Amino acid sequence: MAELTHLDEHGRARMVDVGAKPETERVAVARAEVKMRPGTLALIQSGGVPKGDVIGVARVAGIMAAKRTGELIPLCHPLPITQASVDFAFDEAGSRVLIEARVSTVGKTGVEMEALTACSMAALTIYDMAKAVDKDMVIGAVRLVKKSGGKSGTYIRPGEDVE
């Protein structure tokens, strides 16, 4: 098992020193989903949710969250994001909105947390905008599906189809 790098020799929280690490191109892809009633999914798809364009607002919220991850997660380094995108797909059979975030940087540490935060905030925004019509929505399956760059190289979650 890997050593816990966010703890010092006394077990206290610390921000990891990445100063000596080389800068490399780093990319992370994360996914999440929001399960809902079929009628709610249809309203989101048609643009009929009273608060407006759910997917458009969720996309912007996810991108903004990726850029501010270092302010939200206490021991995360603030990173100069070079690219962030949040995309959506509709799973009508499962009555879900599927979310995928892709974040890139050139730096000394990865952007996994930024991609995960983007997905999480996009999912929360979907919930917020559609809760008036469906309070039973469930946010779930938030996961890293791919990361590349850095000392540990490329990781792809088994069973995930990702480019």
C-alpha positions as CSV (number, residue, x, y, z in Angstrom):
1,M,0.0,0.0,0.0
2,A,1.2,3.5,-0.8
3,E,2.4,5.9,1.9
4,L,-0.1,8.6,2.9
5,T,1.6,11.7,1.5
6,H,-0.8,14.2,3.1
7,L,0.4,13.4,6.6
8,D,3.7,14.4,8.2
9,E,5.8,12.2,10.5
10,H,3.5,13.1,13.4
11,G,0.3,12.3,11.6
12,R,-0.7,15.9,11.0
13,A,-2.3,17.0,7.7
14,R,0.1,18.8,5.3
15,M,0.2,20.0,1.7
16,V,2.6,17.8,-0.3
17,D,5.7,19.6,-1.6
18,V,5.7,19.1,-5.4
19,G,8.5,21.7,-5.9
20,A,11.1,19.2,-7.1
21,K,8.7,17.3,-9.5
22,P,9.1,17.8,-13.2
23,E,6.3,19.5,-15.1
24,T,4.4,17.2,-17.5
25,E,1.2,17.3,-19.4
26,R,-1.5,15.8,-17.2
27,V,-5.1,14.9,-18.1
28,A,-7.9,13.4,-16.0
29,V,-11.3,12.1,-17.0
30,A,-14.1,11.6,-14.4
31,R,-17.7,10.5,-14.7
32,A,-20.8,10.7,-12.6
33,E,-24.6,10.2,-13.0
34,V,-27.9,11.6,-11.8
35,K,-30.7,9.1,-11.7
36,M,-34.2,10.6,-11.9
37,R,-37.8,9.9,-12.8
38,P,-38.4,9.4,-16.6
39,G,-40.6,12.6,-16.7
40,T,-37.8,14.6,-15.1
41,L,-35.3,13.4,-17.7
42,A,-37.7,14.3,-20.5
43,L,-38.2,17.8,-19.0
44,I,-34.4,18.3,-18.9
45,Q,-34.0,17.0,-22.5
46,S,-36.8,19.3,-23.8
47,G,-35.6,22.4,-21.9
48,G,-38.9,22.4,-19.9
49,V,-37.5,22.7,-16.4
50,P,-38.8,25.9,-14.9
51,K,-35.4,27.2,-13.9
52,G,-34.1,27.0,-17.4
53,D,-31.3,25.3,-19.4
54,V,-30.3,22.6,-16.9
55,I,-27.5,21.1,-19.0
56,G,-26.0,24.5,-20.1
57,V,-25.9,25.8,-16.5
58,A,-24.5,22.4,-15.2
59,R,-21.7,22.6,-17.8
60,V,-20.6,26.0,-16.7
61,A,-20.9,25.1,-13.0
62,G,-18.6,22.0,-13.6
63,I,-16.0,24.0,-15.5
64,M,-16.0,26.7,-12.8
65,A,-15.6,24.1,-10.1
66,A,-12.6,22.5,-11.9
67,K,-10.9,25.9,-11.9
68,R,-11.6,26.4,-8.1
69,T,-10.8,23.0,-6.8
70,G,-7.8,24.2,-4.9
71,E,-10.1,26.5,-2.9
72,L,-12.6,23.8,-2.1
73,I,-10.5,20.8,-1.1
74,P,-8.1,21.8,1.7
75,L,-4.9,20.1,0.7
76,C,-5.2,20.4,-3.1
77,H,-2.7,22.6,-4.9
78,P,-4.2,25.4,-7.0
79,L,-3.5,24.5,-10.6
80,P,-3.3,26.5,-13.8
81,I,-6.0,24.5,-15.8
82,T,-5.2,24.5,-19.5
83,Q,-8.5,22.9,-20.5
84,A,-11.7,21.8,-18.9
85,S,-14.8,20.4,-20.5
86,V,-18.0,18.8,-19.1
87,D,-20.2,16.7,-21.4
88,F,-23.5,15.0,-20.9
89,A,-25.4,12.0,-22.3
90,F,-28.9,10.9,-21.7
91,D,-29.6,7.3,-20.7
92,E,-33.3,7.0,-21.3
93,A,-33.5,3.3,-20.4
94,G,-31.9,4.0,-17.1
95,S,-33.5,7.4,-16.6
96,R,-30.1,9.0,-16.0
97,V,-28.0,12.0,-17.0
98,L,-24.5,10.8,-17.5
99,I,-21.7,13.3,-16.9
100,E,-18.1,13.3,-18.1
101,A,-15.5,15.9,-17.2
102,R,-12.0,16.2,-18.8
103,V,-9.4,18.5,-17.3
104,S,-5.8,19.2,-18.5
105,T,-2.8,21.1,-17.2
106,V,0.9,21.2,-17.6
107,G,2.2,21.0,-14.1
108,K,3.8,19.2,-11.2
109,T,0.7,17.4,-10.0
110,G,-2.4,15.9,-11.5
111,V,-5.8,17.1,-12.2
112,E,-7.8,14.1,-10.9
113,M,-9.5,16.1,-8.2
114,E,-10.4,18.9,-10.6
115,A,-12.2,16.4,-12.9
116,L,-14.0,14.7,-10.0
117,T,-15.0,18.1,-8.6
118,A,-16.3,19.2,-12.1
119,C,-18.5,16.1,-12.3
120,S,-19.7,16.5,-8.7
121,M,-20.7,20.1,-9.2
122,A,-22.3,19.5,-12.5
123,A,-24.4,16.7,-10.8
124,L,-25.3,19.0,-7.9
125,T,-26.4,21.7,-10.3
126,I,-28.7,19.3,-12.2
127,Y,-30.2,18.4,-8.8
128,D,-30.6,22.1,-7.8
129,M,-32.2,23.1,-11.1
130,A,-34.6,20.2,-11.3
131,K,-35.4,19.6,-7.6
132,A,-38.7,21.5,-7.9
133,V,-40.0,18.7,-10.1
134,D,-38.1,15.7,-8.6
135,K,-36.7,15.6,-5.1
136,D,-36.0,11.9,-5.5
137,M,-33.0,12.3,-7.8
138,V,-29.9,10.4,-6.8
139,I,-26.4,11.5,-7.6
140,G,-23.9,8.6,-7.8
141,A,-21.1,6.7,-9.4
142,V,-18.6,9.6,-9.2
143,R,-15.3,8.1,-10.3
144,L,-12.0,8.7,-12.0
145,V,-11.9,6.8,-15.3
146,K,-8.6,7.9,-16.7
147,K,-5.5,9.9,-15.7
148,S,-2.3,10.4,-17.6
149,G,1.0,12.2,-16.9
150,G,3.4,12.3,-14.0
151,K,5.5,9.7,-12.4
152,S,2.7,7.0,-12.1
153,G,1.9,7.3,-15.8
154,T,-1.5,6.3,-17.2
155,Y,-4.4,4.8,-15.3
156,I,-7.6,3.6,-16.9
157,R,-10.4,2.2,-14.7
158,P,-11.1,-1.4,-15.6
159,G,-14.4,-1.7,-17.5
160,E,-14.6,1.9,-18.6
161,D,-14.6,2.9,-22.3
162,V,-12.6,6.0,-22.5
163,E,-10.4,7.8,-25.1
